[in-house]
């Protein structure tokens, strides 16, 4: 189909997840949430293995600035949306922090799949 693996992960999670009636295969939601967090740690570890320290040093400030702007933009956009929809401060901060980290991991995975992580723009 030409779609990213990330799309497949999301669809599989929605179909087999604990909140979908026909497929309610999961009885222990807490355990699945823990496994999801462990999966995110492995994803971040795998991305870290693909990083080259020489390339990071060469890109230096540009890379740091782009990553910081992307993370902060995601954080503040999520905080604004949470406030606009009436979410509490604690829930908004948690979701914003989670999406800030997750969005970087997803972007990195997509760049890896397309081979764009070895280009100047990626």
TANORWO-V208117 format. One record per helix or strand of 2 or more residues. SS is the DSSP state (A for helix, B for strand). FROM is the first residue (numbers start at 1). TO is the last residue. If there is no record, write none. Layout:
ss=SS from=FROM to=TO
ss=SS from=FROM to=TO
This chain:
ss=A from=5 to=16
ss=A from=21 to=23
ss=A from=29 to=49
ss=A from=53 to=84
ss=A from=89 to=114
ss=A from=116 to=118
